[in-house]
Structures are given as C-alpha cells and as structure tokens.
Amino acid sequence: MNFVVFDRTTESKHSTSSFSFPLESPAITVKSVKVHVVVMNMPLLLECDAKGYPVPWIAWARNTQVLQNTTGEPNYLYLRNVTLEKAGNYTCLAGNSVGNSSYTVYVKGKDSCLFVFFILIAYLRDFNSPYFYV
C-alpha cells in the first residue's frame, strides 16, 4: 500500500510528528438516481461526488463526449431545458493519480401533457380520492 507522509516540527523544534495518508482510488458517492424522466423543456440538475486521496477531479460526459461544465462546481451538471436531443447517458467521471471511477445515469424527456396526467393519477390514488376508482 502506498502512503503519503507529512512531517511537521513543532515550534519548540524538539519533536517531530508524522501523518500518513493511504492513497485511495476514487469512489463515487452518487446522489443522482439511475434514470431521470424529465418533462420536456424543464431543467435538470445532476449531482455526483467522489472521495479518494489525493482528492479526485470530477468531470461529466454525455454519450462518451466530455462536457463543458457551466455551473462552476464540477460535482453538478445543469441541463437548462431537457429536449429529445439532450436525452441519453450522462456519466460522472472521477479520477486521481491512483485510478478512475465512473457512474452513468440515463436522462429521458417526457411530453408534459402525459406527465401531468400521470402525476394527477398518482396524486388521486395516493390520497384515496372519491373521484378516482380503480
């Protein structure tokens, strides 16, 4: 196992303490679900985080093409309005000097009329509405 060692001498210069940190390949901590069904022309925020040592870099790709991140935060990918052209696989990539890791989510656009209809049905069913019979 590889370690990074830091030495620090105290102000009295009589003792030295060492800290060792094991090198770790990135492990993605996922905060986005595997499949996102989004109403067409609505925004979507994808989130991904990774831990490891050294601290991993994070990037996003769509269908294997690396994307330019406009949020200023690499952990997030913001899609301004989801369209059929923007549907597909979005992959969070994380890496450091030890290794790489990735996690892919699928984004699918849904027609707004059908989506609202299904939400209304789910709402009525969940609350046992007298107006909804199955």
Buried (B, 14 or more C-beta within 10 A) or exposed (E): EEEEEEEEEEEEEEEEEEEEEEBBBBEBEEEBEEEBBBBBEBEBEBBBBBEBBEEBEBBBBBEEEEEEBEEEEBBBBEBEEBEEEBBEEBBBBBBBEBBEBBBBBEBEBBEEEEBEEEEEEEEBEEEEEEEEEE
